[in-house]
Amino acid sequence: MSANRVFAMLSLAGAAIAAPAVAAPFDAAIAGAHRTAEAKARDVYRHPAETLGFFGIVPTMTVVEISPAGGWYTDVLAPALAGKGQYIAAHNNPAASAGAAAGVQRFKDKLAAAPAVYGNAKVTAFGKDSYDIAPAGSADAVLTFRNVHNWQMAGFAPDAFKAFYKALKPGGVLGIVEHRLPEDKSDDLMKTSGYMKTSYVRKLAEDAGFKYVGASEVNANAKDTKDYPKGVWTLPPNYAEGDTDKAKYAAIGESDRMTLKFVKPR
């Protein structure tokens, strides 16, 4: 082997070693100082980078998050999408109640207090009979985290999934994370426990026109026995039983969750 060829190979090897690693799309937002220590402590249960990776989310997309509550996933999604994509929070319908209006205002205040973090984030209204979450055919992805049980208990889950379908572009992704009820349990538990059957969530999506892509076990928790006095809310972060058996529930951690990906056919 010639000296010139050896030198070229060593130079290439050195260049490869020196090349900086490419950060995953949401790493900077996940590590950001805008996220509280309490929020970051939940990453071990919610796996935001892996979950968003499974859904195929990238910072150039228009992403609608349904029912973001206080904004746990907003703090991950909006900063990464700012300036390159579009984050839309389909929050409560403020006309529904005084409590809903107050929650929406707190969320808007959160965004307004840190424009450098949240960029051009938008807020729309979502709830029973309020489905204008985004212009029809405009979204690359619609995501929701631990919310399907709420719509089921309120009686509008099928209409919600139809709204997601309408908002998405052909080829757009619907990503769902939800508390998982074993398939051999009574359907009645889906009305009270906060847990949902994977088969039923799939049916809701497929009845609305979506094609099932696949599932990930990234948010699974084998310690979750799903038989608690106050349903899924017995577990952290809610601790619905207060201090009763709190250490036991803390050791279980957050719920066992399905993570499902669907697509709107082209």
Phi, psi and omega in degrees: 000133183288157178298322180297322182290320177299315180298319180296319180294318179295322179296317178295319179297318178297320179295321180295320180292322185282340184297132181290146177292143178275121182289144173297153190304330187247007183299315183295319179293320181296323181274356189298150180291344179288342178273135181286162177298324178297317179295316181295330180296338180275352181303327182296337178261331189256343171046060187298317182296315182291321180295311179294327175296319177298321179286347179080027183280132176230158189293353178268001185276160164265115186240127175256121173260125182269128176056065183283355180054235182282347174105030179301311178280338174303319182294341177265315187282308188300315180297323181288329181273341184302128176085341182240325178231211180213125174258128177236123176263111175272088188270189178302154171282113184297341178281350185290322182191166177296323179295319178296317179299319180294320179296319178296319181295320177299319180295315178297322178296322177300314179294316184293333183285344183218066182298332179291336179273311190264350173057231187265030181303140180243158179234128175238176184254139178218138177166184180304125181065019177222094192236015180276069187282334180191157177304144182304132177069024185255341188264141173277331181208144170239125183235146173210143188234110174062049183230343187300324180299326179295317181290324178297314181292332179272354172085019180229022181302314180301319179293326178298314181294326175297322178294321178297317180299316181297321184288334186279148169290156168304132185088356180288157187256136167251120179245130185230130167243130184210149174301133191254123176264134177303144184294338181271002178275162180295140176300334181300332180295338178289347179269346188226333192269343186087353177262148180232149174281139177302319182299324182286320178296319176300318180297318178302315181291315183290326176295332178279353177114356183284153172257131179287130179261312181169181182229153175237148176261019184298331181252023177285152175215101183293344180284343184283112181272346170063034183222051189260158184304324182236040175064204183297337181288352175292328182280167172296151008271001187279317183050059185296341177272007181067229181276353179294118179055029184299320180298322179296316182289327176296324180290330175290318182089193180288169192295161168287131187228139168281148176227107191241142179239130177232165178223145172278121184301148178280000000 
